[in-house]
């Protein structure tokens, strides 16, 4: 089941993707949740009820809103929180190598994450950026999970049952700001707090079962072999696979919930897939081509992130005209 949050005529709705349209949840039945936040809060039982009701629908059902006539929001427009992990070994090792650093051994001891700004969330569409954010603006190709159960001290062996769905994540990053502030051993903060994009929809775990593969040796949790790629202005710049996560989402949830309560609507990102940002691609290119000119996102650029089973998230960079 693919779920979306959207705007039509200034009114926010939540619905099921049905062919090329959206069937509003409010049309499924009075006893069912009609907003994404409520659906997540009510857990798997509500998801199952919505799925059972949606199975009776057909592409020609009345009340369908055309996808072309709706403005898609982030699937979870107002997440309870947003954490982003650092789970792809290739990205970490390559980024460190390119800076002349050894691979950090702590990477294999526990999954690490930081908190991002859950109030600066975007769906498909424009990403407004101010001048300092446009200085070395970068994309990050990621996948995120959304929780629909409350829990604390969650064992990795049980953690997948807390996941309500998966979606594409683009962790936009102002690299100059980020690098400056992290010299103080704190952050990232201003380099990350202005925009994170999610979408185009939230995909329930059952839809990804055909892509399940064994987790990495010595690890626990559901692992999905999904192809990931990024296209900027029509040119493919990055590709990888979700199965290359060295830490599973289940293990990240276990770590995040240690001594802390997680809530429905919490988002957890995978971190950047190998080759999944210009920061990594630029530094790799400079190793073999010292005169290589770094590439960054600029106003007018279009960024397309595509992941097998999760769709395509398309964003455009625009100047923020606020002063």
C-alpha angles and dihedrals in degrees: 000000000000116000128193140186113214149163126236121173089348094303122119118227141170124218152153121266106241113181105300094344145063123242108208115236089222088068094056098074142309093254094058127088114259101193129060094235092054092045091054093045091055091055133205095337091062091045090052092049092051091048092049090051092045092053088070092058126095132199091259095053116138120248093039112149112216112241087226090059098050133075107229115221125195104293087243101035096183109028119193089233140338124224124177121202134205100226107142112090094197093058093047096044095045094046091051094044090052089056092049094255131133119242106275110244093212088072088079095047101064140345113261130206142169133215117253129195107281089189094062098065125144136183126204114324138047124007109201113211132186122221098268090048090054091058101102094344112189141187125222120207108218147143123227135198126214121213124225100180132066115235148154129201090008114187115231089236089064101031099094089065088066093061116100097180152330131245141169117268130199110192100198111208133195096211100191091053091044096050093047095051096042091060082077090059092244130104152333089235122129090024089063110021100086105069142005118170127207134180158345085210144336112256118205117232095248090067090061097050093101088062097050115129132170115283120249114288111281093016135106131219146059114307125191126198100220123161113234128195142165126212121190117195090342095310121112108232104164142025136170144137131261090221088070091076105124090202119044124228087247091059092046090052090050090053095044093049096050104121090343132090118237119205140204108274094035112136124212120189126207097226123239120324116230110286087010100132140038091243090067095036093050096050092047091051092051091058091068100024110040091185093053112135113228117242124220137166118272135186109287094032119128119213120198120190115189128185127179110258093004101073131225127308113203123191134171126209115233135174114259104230093198115112 
